[in-house]
Amino acid sequence: MNTQDNHTRAIFLEAIEQNSLENRAEFLQRLCEGNPNLRARVERLLQSHELLGSFHDSTATADLWPRAECSGATIGPYKLREMLAEGGMGSVYVAEQKEPLRRKVALKVIKPGMDSRQVLARFEAERQTLALMDHPHIAKVLDAGTTDNGRPYFVMELVRGVPITEFCDQRRLSPRQRLTLFVQVCQAIQHAHQKGIIHRDIKPSNILVTLHDDLAVPKVIDFGIAKATGEPLTEQSVYTAFNQLIGTPLYMSPEQAEMNALDVDTRSDVYSLGVLLYELLTGSTPFDSDTLRQAGFDEMRRLIRQVDPPRPSQRVSTLDAHVASTISQGRGIDERQLHRALRGDLDVIVMKALEKDRNRRYESASALAADVQRHLDGEPIQVKQSRLFVGARKWCRRHRTATTASAVAAILLLMFATGMAADRHRQTRESMRFIETSLQAASAALQADDVEQALKRLSEAHIRIEADGLKNQELLDQVATLSQAAERYAKFASLLKSARMNRTDAEKELARPIEALALYSVMENAKWLDSLRASGLPEAHITRIVDGAYELLLLRTAHLGRAPSDSPETLRETIVKQQLPQALACLEKAISFHAPSRGYYWLLANCAMLANDKAQEARLRQQALETPVHHAAELFYINRDHRWGSVSESRGYPKYPVDESYKDHREMLRLDPTYYNGIFFMALILDNAGRYEEALPVWYACNAINADDWVATLNRAETHKRLGQFDEAMSDFESVLAGNPNNADALYLVARTLATDPELQMRDGARAVKLASKACQLNDYQNVHIIDTLAAAYAETGDFESAIKWSEKALELADGPTGREVFTEHLESFRQRKPWREK
């Protein structure tokens, strides 16, 4: 129940209810706009949902998980190397072309499942759009084709750049340098307009800047939602729905926000260029991203269409001291210099581009660029300013010495006479307004389950209170109370998620449910719910905490008292004496605030089994089967008891066959499509049954949901290997090593395969020696299995003397007759100058 996951899951559950892929794509575009990470998380869940819904059908599996898009795969004459970006309808990869030219390119291919007529038409339109253009600041199309499974792709020049705003900030470019880059962008957009193309999605991530001979070169990319002003770009019809929102809200023109696709012309791009210029100069967009995200859909459109943003100079003057200092330093000047640089021409140019009425904007991108260039050249700009004495100001700029003395005297006099008091009053008023706004935004973020954003806004409020020395105790208390509640909720959510991911019984893992429950004193405080309701959290969050606490109590109980009935009597007595009271206390607490579910009765039956009360156990197990399941985790530990024999055959509960476990895991995923243990163990069950073709897409689903689980990646490699897919297996091993360079277990397991695998394609003795040596170092040469693997690795390289040395060391450390027998066999093999192989 990570707070980020709740938001992701809510969108995911709505997305799977969309009645077509087109509707789903449009739904995701609207709700995930400006948040590519959120979009990627939702799409991974959708992909795993589809995989798990049909992985028994091999044909469907092939369509849903196309291996052609794995690193190292080939599309036409291009070999894919890495993913660059992922958009609404396509993915972009770095690819290598070997003939007729040897070069690296960017290859964009349509996503699986996105091949609706509308998406195909839009994809083809983007290719045709780029092919029309020939400009140094627009990415060029080099080739096009179709993949083996019929999905179109096209190839562009590879732009190894970063978004223009990031480039400027990283290099601390001055306003003049930023304006020079901006003029080049305007020229590229003007070229597109002359070719009859409106971009409709101008934003920093679609303008990448790269260096050529130390010269910054911007490149406009991603014409995926471009619109033709003249003839259609493709024979397929690209129909934009009348009520479809096209573009990114932060950079969207008022006419785009009207959602009337027929009423958008090149001046819409001029508005977006104005937003980009605003951000380049001030470090923020005209409308705050948090404000737009927290506003409802209609309110967001109203803001874009009706509300005028502050002038750039006004925006920077109202920033708090820390942010203003950061922004100005990122431009190589101080705060006063930045304000002076923006006031005047640049204020007028930007606000002219941002006019709500497009008839009052610059008529073209080139006209906007021309005025910016005039400003750079010190010439009067063409647009008429709304301020008085424009000519006088220009004269003053050219005759600074003649006017400085009198101006400074007048300004100082005015400042000391009235300015200081007024400024302090204004600052206090603005600070109070800022803090109140931050509190409102934090509350709204909590309602939307975006705790990270809520904490950010609360932190900003706290910094402002301290910086301005405000004495309003009520505001201080509100900020402190809400911050504490949000931080505790975030930690609880993180611990619950971690507990759900746990696949072991290690005590350090079992400590997480205890730690999570202790955050709200669930076990210790009989009135913990009253305290929770007084915390200021939204009701939805309180419900999630209560639900999570119930799940954690059952989870904790599931790990207590776990001894099979055929365990030694002394062990059973110890467990009953020490753990049975704890288990019963957890269960009693759980039903003090939550209705009992199947998991509750099953765990209570386990307690009866530990107490050797067979009649009570039988009654409770029957009651468990008659009670609904509340969490998918309940089915998991019930199934685990059957699989591991914790519930013995002598009691009438035989170990589950594969098909029965498979059925239970499908039911887990019906209850919660993102329940990770259900997915992981389903893959394991299928693997152990030799059903590798079915297991493989489930392993991919594991990685889609939890990319950090290297064990799942390692298991996927083994499945690839069993299917004879050695390149894919090696690619997975490389992923494990890249993500776990200092994990002894990961190094050891990969090294063991490289040293002892029966398949020649999988062996690499020299690499295995390096990996096993490092794993030994990390374990202080005390792990007998890693040392045995190091010996096998040396044998694979032909260095049998070293193999014998380390094998003798393993035999010396071996514990028990079985282990010694195996290691003795390995040692004898090395003495005969023979490596050994896994069976």
C-alpha positions in Angstrom: 0.0 0.0 0.0 2.7 2.4 -1.0 0.9 5.8 -1.4 2.3 6.1 -4.9 1.0 2.6 -5.6 -2.5 3.5 -4.5 -2.7 6.3 -7.0 -1.3 4.0 -9.7 -3.7 1.2 -8.8 -6.7 3.5 -8.9 -5.9 4.6 -12.5 -5.0 1.0 -13.4 -8.4 -0.3 -12.2 -10.2 2.4 -14.2 -8.1 1.7 -17.2 -9.0 -1.9 -17.4 -12.7 -0.9 -17.5 -12.2 1.1 -20.7 -14.1 -0.6 -23.5 -11.4 -0.3 -26.2 -7.7 0.2 -26.5 -8.3 3.6 -28.1 -10.3 4.7 -25.1 -7.7 3.3 -22.7 -4.9 5.1 -24.5 -6.8 8.4 -24.4 -7.8 7.9 -20.8 -4.1 7.3 -19.8 -3.0 10.3 -21.9 -5.4 12.5 -20.0 -4.8 11.2 -16.4 -1.0 10.7 -16.7 -0.2 13.8 -18.7 3.1 15.4 -17.5 3.9 12.3 -15.4 5.8 9.8 -17.5 6.7 7.7 -14.5 3.1 7.3 -13.5 2.2 6.4 -17.1 4.9 3.7 -17.2 3.8 2.2 -13.9 0.2 1.9 -15.0 1.2 0.4 -18.3 3.3 -2.2 -16.6 0.3 -3.2 -14.5 -1.9 -3.3 -17.6 0.7 -5.5 -19.4 1.0 -7.9 -16.5 -2.8 -8.0 -16.2 -3.1 -9.0 -19.8 -0.3 -11.5 -19.5 -1.8 -13.2 -16.4 -5.2 -13.2 -17.9 -4.2 -15.3 -20.9 -0.8 -16.9 -20.4 -2.2 -20.3 -20.8 -2.8 -19.4 -24.4 0.6 -19.5 -26.1 -0.6 -17.5 -29.1 -2.0 -14.7 -27.0 1.2 -14.7 -24.9 3.3 -14.2 -28.0 1.2 -11.2 -29.0 1.2 -9.7 -25.5 4.9 -10.1 -24.8 6.8 -9.5 -28.1 10.4 -10.6 -27.6 11.4 -8.5 -30.6 11.6 -5.5 -28.3 14.1 -7.0 -25.9 17.6 -5.6 -25.8 19.7 -7.4 -28.5 16.7 -8.2 -30.7 16.6 -7.3 -34.4 14.0 -5.3 -36.3 14.7 -5.3 -40.0 18.4 -4.3 -40.4 18.5 -2.7 -36.9 19.6 -4.3 -33.6 18.0 -2.8 -30.5 20.4 -1.7 -27.8 18.4 0.1 -25.2 15.0 1.9 -24.6 15.2 5.6 -24.9 11.7 6.7 -24.2 8.1 5.4 -24.0 5.1 7.3 -25.2 1.4 6.8 -25.5 1.5 4.8 -28.7 5.1 3.9 -29.3 8.5 3.1 -27.8 11.7 4.5 -28.9 15.0 2.5 -28.9 18.6 3.2 -29.6 19.4 0.8 -32.4 22.5 -0.1 -34.4 22.5 -0.3 -38.1 25.3 -2.4 -39.7 24.5 -2.1 -43.4 24.7 -0.3 -45.8 25.9 2.2 -43.2 27.3 1.5 -39.8 25.6 4.0 -37.4 23.4 4.3 -34.3 19.8 5.5 -34.9 16.6 6.0 -33.0 13.9 3.5 -33.8 10.3 4.1 -32.9 7.9 1.1 -33.0 4.2 1.0 -32.2 3.4 -0.7 -28.9 1.7 -4.1 -28.7 -2.0 -3.7 -28.4 -1.9 -0.1 -29.7 -2.6 -1.1 -33.3 -6.1 0.3 -33.6 -6.9 2.0 -36.9 -6.7 5.5 -35.3 -3.3 4.8 -33.6 -1.9 3.3 -36.8 -3.0 6.3 -38.8 -1.5 8.7 -36.2 1.8 6.7 -36.2 2.0 6.9 -40.0 1.1 10.6 -39.9 4.0 11.2 -37.6 6.4 9.4 -39.9 5.1 11.3 -42.9 5.3 14.6 -41.0 9.0 14.1 -40.1 9.7 13.0 -43.7 8.4 16.3 -45.0 10.8 18.4 -43.1 14.4 19.2 -43.7 15.7 21.5 -41.0 18.9 21.4 -38.9 16.8 21.7 -35.7 14.3 18.9 -36.5 15.1 15.2 -36.2 15.3 13.6 -39.6 13.5 10.4 -40.7 15.9 7.8 -42.2 13.9 4.7 -42.9 10.6 2.9 -42.2 9.2 -0.6 -42.2 7.1 -3.3 -40.5 8.2 -5.8 -37.8 7.8 -9.5 -38.2 4.5 -9.4 -36.3 3.1 -6.6 -38.4 3.7 -3.5 -36.3 5.0 -0.4 -38.1 8.2 1.3 -37.2 10.3 4.2 -38.5 13.9 5.2 -38.0 15.2 8.7 -37.1 18.5 10.2 -36.5 19.7 9.5 -33.0 19.5 12.7 -30.8 21.6 12.1 -27.7 20.4 15.2 -26.0 18.6 16.4 -22.8 15.4 18.6 -22.6 16.2 22.2 -23.3 15.3 23.4 -19.8 17.6 20.7 -18.2 20.4 21.6 -20.6 20.2 25.3 -19.7 20.0 24.7 -16.0 22.8 22.1 -15.9 25.1 24.6 -17.8 23.8 27.6 -15.9 23.1 29.4 -19.2 22.5 33.2 -18.9 19.1 34.6 -20.1 20.9 35.8 -23.3 22.2 32.3 -24.1 18.8 30.8 -23.4 17.1 33.3 -25.7 19.6 32.4 -28.5 18.6 28.7 -28.2 15.0 29.7 -28.1 15.3 31.6 -31.4 16.5 28.4 -33.1 13.6 26.5 -31.7 11.2 29.1 -33.1 12.9 28.8 -36.5 12.4 25.0 -36.5 8.7 25.4 -35.6 8.3 28.0 -38.3 9.7 25.5 -40.8 7.1 22.9 -39.7 4.4 25.6 -40.1 5.6 26.3 -43.6 5.3 22.6 -44.4 1.7 22.8 -43.2 2.3 21.1 -39.8 1.2 22.2 -36.3 3.2 20.4 -33.6 0.6 20.7 -30.8 2.9 19.4 -28.1 5.8 21.8 -27.7 7.4 21.3 -24.3 10.9 20.8 -23.0 11.0 17.0 -23.3 10.2 17.4 -27.0 13.1 19.8 -27.6 16.4 18.0 -26.9 19.7 19.9 -26.9 23.0 18.2 -27.8 26.5 19.4 -28.4 28.3 19.5 -31.8 31.8 20.7 -31.5 30.9 22.4 -28.2 28.0 24.2 -29.9 24.6 23.7 -28.4 22.1 22.5 -31.0 18.4 22.1 -30.2 16.4 19.4 -32.0 12.6 19.3 -32.1 11.2 15.8 -31.8 8.0 13.9 -31.3 5.4 15.0 -33.9 3.2 12.2 -32.6 0.1 14.5 -32.2 0.9 16.9 -35.0 -1.9 18.2 -37.2 -1.8 18.9 -40.9 -3.2 22.3 -42.0 -3.6 21.3 -45.6 -3.7 17.9 -47.4 -3.9 14.7 -45.2 -0.5 13.3 -44.5 -1.6 9.7 -44.9 -4.3 7.8 -46.8 -5.6 6.6 -43.5 -7.9 8.9 -41.7 -6.6 10.5 -38.6 -9.7 11.5 -36.7 -9.4 13.6 -33.6 -12.5 13.3 -31.5 -14.4 16.6 -31.0 -14.1 16.3 -27.2 -10.6 15.0 -27.0 -7.9 16.9 -25.2 -4.8 17.0 -27.3 -1.5 18.1 -25.8 0.2 18.7 -22.5 -1.9 20.9 -20.2 1.0 22.9 -18.8 1.9 24.0 -22.4 -1.5 23.9 -23.9 -3.1 26.9 -25.7 -6.6 28.1 -24.7 -8.0 26.9 -28.0 -6.5 23.4 -27.4 -8.2 23.4 -23.9 -11.5 24.1 -25.7 -11.1 20.5 -27.1 -12.3 21.7 -30.5 -9.7 20.1 -32.8 -11.1 22.0 -35.8 -10.2 25.4 -34.3 -6.5 25.1 -33.8 -3.9 26.8 -36.1 -0.2 27.7 -36.0 -0.8 30.3 -33.4 -1.5 27.5 -30.9 2.2 26.5 -31.2 3.1 30.2 -30.7 1.3 30.1 -27.3 3.3 26.9 -26.4 6.5 28.6 -27.4 5.5 31.4 -25.1 5.1 28.9 -22.2 8.5 27.5 -23.1 10.1 30.9 -23.1 8.5 31.7 -19.7 9.9 28.6 -18.2 13.4 29.1 -19.7 13.5 32.6 -18.1 11.8 32.0 -14.8 12.3 28.3 -14.0 8.6 27.6 -13.9 5.6 27.4 -16.2 2.9 30.2 -16.2 0.6 27.9 -14.3 2.0 25.9 -11.4 2.1 22.2 -12.2 0.7 21.3 -8.8 -2.2 23.7 -9.3 -3.2 22.2 -12.6 -2.8 18.6 -11.3 -4.9 19.2 -8.3 -7.6 21.1 -10.2 -10.5 19.0 -11.7 -10.6 18.5 -15.4 -13.0 21.4 -16.1 -11.3 23.7 -13.6 -7.9 23.0 -15.3 -9.4 24.0 -18.7 -11.0 27.1 -17.2 -7.6 28.2 -15.8 -5.9 27.8 -19.2 -8.7 29.6 -21.1 -9.5 32.4 -18.7 -6.8 33.2 -16.1 -3.9 35.4 -17.0 -0.6 34.3 -15.4 1.8 36.8 -13.8 4.4 38.5 -15.9 7.8 36.7 -15.8 9.4 39.6 -13.7 6.4 39.5 -11.3 6.8 35.7 -11.0 10.4 35.8 -9.9 9.8 38.7 -7.6 7.2 36.7 -5.6 9.4 33.5 -5.2 10.6 32.8 -1.7 14.2 33.7 -1.1 15.7 30.2 -1.4 13.9 29.4 -4.7 14.7 32.8 -6.2 18.3 32.4 -5.3 18.4 29.0 -6.9 16.8 30.3 -10.1 19.0 33.3 -10.5 22.2 31.3 -9.7 21.2 28.8 -12.4 21.3 31.8 -14.8 24.7 33.1 -13.6 23.2 36.3 -12.2 21.8 37.6 -8.9 18.1 38.0 -8.1 18.0 41.7 -8.8 19.8 41.3 -12.1 17.3 38.6 -13.1 14.3 40.8 -12.3 15.8 43.7 -14.2 16.6 41.5 -17.2 13.0 40.3 -17.4 11.2 43.6 -16.7 10.4 45.4 -19.9 10.9 43.8 -23.3 10.9 40.2 -22.2 7.8 40.7 -20.1 6.1 42.2 -23.1 7.3 39.5 -25.6 6.3 36.6 -23.3 2.8 38.0 -22.5 2.2 38.8 -26.1 2.8 35.1 -27.0 0.5 34.1 -24.1 -2.5 36.2 -25.1 -5.7 34.2 -24.6 -7.1 35.7 -27.8 -4.9 34.3 -30.5 -5.6 37.3 -32.7 -3.6 39.4 -30.3 -0.6 36.9 -30.2 2.3 37.0 -32.6 1.0 35.9 -36.0 3.8 33.3 -36.4 6.7 31.7 -34.7 9.1 33.7 -36.9 7.6 36.9 -35.7 8.1 35.8 -32.1 11.7 34.9 -32.9 12.3 38.2 -34.6 11.2 40.2 -31.6 13.4 38.1 -29.3 16.3 38.7 -31.7 15.7 42.4 -31.7 15.8 42.4 -27.9 19.2 40.5 -28.1 20.5 43.1 -30.5 19.4 46.1 -28.4 16.8 47.2 -30.9 13.2 48.3 -30.2 10.9 45.3 -30.4 8.0 45.5 -32.8 5.1 44.7 -30.5 3.7 47.8 -28.7 4.2 47.8 -25.0 1.4 48.6 -22.6 3.7 50.5 -20.4 4.5 54.3 -20.8 7.8 55.9 -21.7 9.2 53.1 -23.8 11.3 55.5 -25.9 12.6 57.1 -22.7 13.6 53.8 -21.3 15.5 52.9 -24.4 17.2 56.3 -24.3 18.2 55.7 -20.7 19.7 52.4 -21.5 21.9 54.0 -24.1 22.9 56.9 -21.7 23.2 55.1 -18.4 25.8 57.4 -16.9 23.8 60.5 -17.5 20.8 59.2 -15.7 22.3 57.0 -12.9 22.9 59.6 -10.2 19.5 61.2 -10.2 17.7 57.9 -10.5 19.6 56.3 -7.6 18.9 59.3 -5.4 15.2 59.3 -6.1 14.9 55.5 -5.7 16.8 55.6 -2.3 14.7 58.4 -1.0 11.5 56.7 -2.0 12.7 53.4 -0.6 13.6 54.7 2.8 10.6 56.9 3.1 7.8 54.4 2.4 9.2 51.3 0.8 10.5 49.3 3.8 7.3 49.3 5.8 5.2 48.5 2.8 7.5 45.8 1.7 7.4 44.1 5.1 3.6 44.3 5.2 3.4 42.9 1.7 5.9 40.1 2.5 3.9 39.0 5.6 0.6 39.0 3.7 2.2 37.0 0.9 3.7 34.6 3.3 0.4 34.0 5.0 -1.2 33.5 1.7 1.5 31.1 0.6 1.3 29.0 3.7 -2.5 28.8 3.5 -2.3 27.8 -0.1 0.3 25.2 0.7 -1.9 23.7 3.4 -4.8 23.6 1.0 -2.6 22.0 -1.7 -1.3 19.5 0.9 -4.8 18.5 1.9 -5.8 18.1 -1.8 -2.7 16.0 -2.5 -3.6 13.8 0.5 -7.1 13.4 -0.8 -5.6 12.3 -4.2 -3.3 9.9 -2.3 -0.2 11.8 -3.4 1.6 11.8 -0.1 4.9 12.7 -1.6 3.4 15.9 -3.0 1.6 16.7 0.3 4.9 16.4 2.2 6.6 18.6 -0.3 4.0 21.4 0.1 4.1 21.1 3.9 7.8 21.3 3.9 7.6 24.5 1.7 5.2 26.0 4.2 7.4 25.1 7.2 10.5 26.7 5.5 8.5 29.8 4.7 7.3 30.1 8.3 10.9 29.8 9.7 12.4 32.1 7.0 9.9 34.9 7.6 9.8 34.5 11.4 6.0 34.2 11.5 4.4 33.9 15.0 1.1 32.4 14.0 0.9 29.4 16.3 -2.3 28.1 14.8 -0.7 27.8 11.3 2.4 26.3 12.8 0.3 23.6 14.6 -1.7 22.8 11.5 1.5 22.4 9.4 3.2 20.3 12.1 0.1 18.0 12.7 -0.5 17.4 9.1 3.2 16.8 8.3 3.5 14.2 11.1 0.3 12.4 10.0 1.4 12.3 6.4 5.0 11.1 7.2 3.6 8.4 9.4 1.1 7.3 6.8 3.9 7.2 4.1 6.1 5.0 6.4 3.2 2.7 7.2 2.4 2.3 3.5 6.1 1.5 2.7 6.3 -1.1 5.5 3.1 -2.7 4.4 4.3 -2.9 0.8 7.6 -4.4 2.0 5.8 -7.0 4.2 3.6 -8.0 1.2 6.7 -8.6 -0.9 8.3 -10.8 1.7 8.9 -14.4 0.5 11.0 -15.6 3.5 10.6 -16.1 7.2 13.8 -14.2 8.1 13.3 -12.4 11.4 14.4 -9.1 9.8 11.6 -9.4 7.3 9.1 -10.4 10.0 10.0 -7.3 11.9 8.3 -5.1 9.3 4.7 -5.9 10.3 5.7 -5.2 13.9 7.3 -1.9 13.0 4.3 -0.9 10.9 1.8 -1.7 13.6 3.8 0.1 16.2 3.5 3.4 14.2 -0.1 3.6 15.4 0.4 1.6 18.6 -2.2 -0.9 17.3 -1.2 -3.6 19.8 -0.5 -1.4 22.8 -3.2 1.2 22.6 -6.9 0.2 23.0 -7.9 3.6 21.6 -5.5 3.7 18.7 -8.4 4.3 16.3 -9.5 7.4 18.1 -6.0 8.8 17.9 -5.9 7.9 14.2 -9.1 9.7 13.5 -7.8 12.8 15.2 -4.7 12.9 13.1 -6.2 15.1 10.3 -5.8 12.4 7.6 -8.6 12.0 5.1 -11.2 9.3 5.8 -10.1 7.2 2.9 -6.6 7.0 4.3 -7.9 6.0 7.7 -9.8 3.2 6.1 -6.7 2.1 4.3 -4.7 2.1 7.6 -7.4 0.1 9.4 -7.5 -2.4 6.5 -3.7 -2.6 6.3 -3.4 -3.1 10.1 -5.8 -6.1 9.8 -3.8 -7.6 7.0 -0.5 -7.1 8.9 -1.9 -8.7 12.1 -2.9 -11.8 10.1 0.4 -11.7 8.3 2.3 -11.6 11.6 0.2 -14.5 12.9 0.9 -16.5 9.8 4.6 -16.4 10.6 4.2 -17.4 14.2 4.0 -21.0 15.4 4.8 -22.6 12.1 5.9 -26.1 12.9 4.6 -29.1 11.0 2.8 -31.7 13.1 5.7 -34.2 12.6 8.2 -31.8 14.1 10.2 -33.0 17.2 8.1 -32.7 20.3 10.6 -30.4 22.0 10.4 -27.9 19.1 6.6 -28.0 19.2 6.5 -27.4 22.9 8.8 -24.4 22.5 6.6 -22.9 19.8 3.4 -23.5 21.7 4.9 -21.9 24.9 6.5 -18.9 23.2 4.5 -18.1 20.1 1.0 -19.4 20.5 0.0 -16.6 23.0 1.5 -14.0 20.6 -0.5 -15.4 17.7 -3.7 -15.5 19.7 -3.2 -11.9 20.8 -2.7 -10.7 17.2 -5.9 -12.5 16.1 -7.9 -11.1 19.0 -6.7 -7.6 18.2 -7.5 -8.0 14.5 -11.2 -8.8 15.1 -11.5 -6.0 17.6 -11.7 -3.5 14.7 -12.4 -5.6 11.6 -14.8 -8.4 10.7 -13.2 -11.9 10.6 -12.3 -13.3 7.2 -11.2 -16.7 5.9 -7.6 -16.0 6.8 -8.6 -15.2 10.4 -10.3 -18.6 10.9 -7.6 -20.5 9.1 -4.9 -19.0 11.3 -7.0 -19.7 14.4 -7.2 -23.3 13.2 -3.4 -23.3 13.0 -3.3 -22.2 16.6 -5.7 -25.1 17.6 -3.4 -27.4 15.7 -0.4 -26.2 17.7 -2.4 -26.8 20.9 -3.2 -30.3 19.6 -7.0 -29.6 19.7 -8.0 -31.6 16.6 -11.8 -31.1 17.1 -11.4 -27.3 17.3 -9.0 -27.3 14.4 -11.5 -29.2 12.2 -14.4 -26.9 13.1 -12.3 -23.7 12.4 -11.0 -25.0 9.1 -14.5 -25.7 7.9 -15.6 -22.2 9.1 -12.6 -20.8 7.2 -13.8 -22.4 3.9 -17.3 -20.9 4.4 -16.0 -17.4 5.1 -15.2 -14.9 2.3 -11.6 -13.9 1.7 -10.7 -10.2 2.4 -7.1 -10.0 1.1 -5.3 -12.0 -1.6 -2.6 -12.6 1.0 -5.0 -14.9 3.0 -5.2 -17.3 0.0 -1.5 -17.2 -0.3 -0.6 -18.4 3.2 -3.5 -20.9 3.2 -2.1 -22.3 -0.1 1.4 -22.2 1.4 0.3 -24.3 4.3 -1.0 -26.9 1.8 2.1 -26.8 -0.4 4.6 -27.0 2.4 2.8 -29.6 4.4 2.2 -27.4 7.4 -1.2 -28.9 7.5 -0.4 -32.6 7.5 -2.0 -35.4 5.5 -2.9 -37.2 8.7 -5.3 -34.4 9.5 -7.1 -34.7 6.2 -5.4 -31.8 4.4 -3.1 -33.3 1.8 -0.4 -31.3 0.0 -1.8 -29.5 -3.0 -1.0 -30.8 -6.5 0.2 -28.2 -9.1 -3.3 -27.7 -10.6 -4.8 -26.9 -7.2 -2.1 -24.4 -6.4 -2.4 -22.9 -9.8 -6.2 -22.4 -9.3 -5.6 -20.7 -5.9 -3.1 -18.3 -7.4 -5.4 -17.4 -10.2 -8.0 -16.5 -7.6 -5.4 -14.4 -5.7 -4.8 -12.4 -8.8 -8.5 -12.0 -9.4 -8.8 -10.4 -6.0 -5.7 -8.3 -6.5 -4.1 -8.2 -10.0 -1.0 -6.6 -8.5 -0.5 -9.0 -5.6 3.2 -9.8 -6.1 3.6 -13.0 -4.1 0.7 -14.5 -6.1 2.4 -13.7 -9.4 5.9 -14.8 -8.2 4.8 -18.2 -6.9 2.5 -18.9 -9.8 5.6 -18.6 -12.0 7.5 -20.9 -9.6 4.7 -23.5 -9.6 4.6 -23.6 -13.4 8.4 -23.8 -13.6 8.6 -26.7 -11.1 5.9 -28.5 -13.1 8.0 -28.1 -16.3 5.4 -25.8 -17.9 8.1 -23.3 -19.0 6.2 -21.7 -21.9 3.5 -20.7 -19.4 5.9 -19.7 -16.7 7.9 -17.3 -18.9 5.3 -14.5 -19.3 4.5 -14.7 -15.6 8.2 -14.0 -14.8 8.0 -11.1 -17.1 4.9 -9.9 -15.2 6.9 -10.1 -11.9 9.6 -7.8 -13.3 6.9 -5.4 -14.7 5.5 -5.0 -11.2 8.7 -5.2 -9.2 11.7 -4.4 -11.4 14.0 -4.6 -8.3 13.4 -8.3 -7.6 16.6 -9.8 -9.0 15.5 -13.3 -7.9 12.6 -13.1 -10.4 15.0 -12.0 -13.1 17.3 -14.9 -12.3 14.4 -17.4 -12.4 13.4 -15.9 -15.7 16.9 -16.5 -17.0 16.7 -20.1 -15.9 13.3 -20.5 -17.7 14.8 -19.0 -20.9 17.6 -21.4 -20.6 15.3 -24.4 -20.3 13.6 -23.3 -23.5 16.9 -23.1 -25.3 16.7 -19.2 -25.4 20.4 -18.7 -24.4 20.8 -15.1 -25.6 17.8 -14.0 -23.6 19.0 -16.0 -20.5 22.4 -14.3 -20.7 20.7 -10.9 -21.1 18.8 -11.5 -17.9 22.0 -12.6 -16.0 23.6 -9.3 -17.1 20.6 -7.4 -15.7 21.0 -9.2 -12.4 24.7 -8.3 -12.2 24.2 -4.7 -13.3 21.7 -4.1 -10.5 23.5 -6.1 -7.8 27.2 -5.6 -8.1 27.9 -6.2 -4.4 25.3 -8.9 -3.7 27.2 -12.1 -2.8 24.1 -14.3 -3.5 23.5 -12.8 -6.9 27.1 -13.0 -7.9 27.4 -16.6 -6.7 24.3 -17.8 -8.5 25.3 -16.3 -11.8 28.9 -17.6 -11.4 27.6 -21.1 -10.7 25.7 -21.1 -14.0 28.7 -19.7 -15.9 31.0 -22.3 -14.4 28.9 -25.5 -14.3 26.0 -25.3 -16.8 25.7 -28.3 -19.1 25.1 -26.0 -22.1 28.3 -24.7 -23.7 26.6 -21.4 -24.7 26.0 -20.6 -21.0 29.6 -21.2 -19.8 32.3 -18.5 -19.3 34.9 -19.7 -16.8 37.0 -16.5 -16.7 33.9 -14.4 -15.9 32.8 -17.0 -13.3 36.1 -16.8 -11.5 35.8 -13.0 -11.2 32.2 -13.2 -9.9 32.8 -16.1 -7.5 36.0 -14.4 -6.2 34.1 -11.2 -5.4 31.3 -13.2 -3.7 33.9 -15.1 -1.6 35.4 -11.8 -0.5 32.0 -10.4 0.4 31.4 -13.5 2.6 34.9 -13.5 4.2 35.5 -16.9 2.5 33.1 -18.6 4.9 30.4 -19.8 2.5 31.2 -23.3 1.4 28.9 -23.2 -1.6 30.5 -20.1 -3.0 34.0 -21.5 -2.5 32.9 -24.7 -4.2 31.7 -22.6 -7.1 35.0 -20.7 -7.3 36.7 -24.1 -7.6 34.4 -25.1 -10.4 35.0 -21.8 -12.1 38.8 -22.3 -12.1 38.3 -25.9 -13.4 36.2 -24.4 -16.3 39.2 -22.2 -17.3 41.6 -25.3 -17.1 43.4 -24.1 -13.9 42.9 -27.4 -12.0 45.6 -26.6 -9.4 43.5 -23.6 -8.2 40.4 -25.7 -8.5 41.9 -28.4 -6.3 43.0 -25.7 -3.7 39.6 -24.2 -3.4 37.8 -27.5 -3.5 39.9 -28.7 -0.5 38.9 -25.5 1.3 35.2 -26.2 0.6 35.6 -29.7 1.9 37.3 -28.4 5.0 34.4 -26.1 5.8 31.7 -28.7 4.8 29.2 -29.6 7.5 27.5 -32.9 7.5 28.0 -36.2 5.6 25.8 -35.2 2.6 27.7 -32.0 2.0 31.1 -33.7 2.4 30.1 -36.4 -0.1 29.2 -33.9 -2.8 32.3 -31.8 -2.3 34.5 -34.9 -2.2 33.0 -35.9 -5.6 33.8 -32.5 -7.0 37.4 -32.7 -5.7 38.0 -36.1 -7.2 36.7 -34.7 -10.5 39.2 -31.9 -10.4 42.1 -34.2 -9.6 41.2 -36.2 -12.7 41.4 -32.9 -14.7 37.6 -32.9 -15.3 35.2 -30.0 -14.6 31.9 -31.0 -13.1 28.5 -30.0 -14.5 25.1 -29.3 -12.9 22.6 -32.0 -13.5 
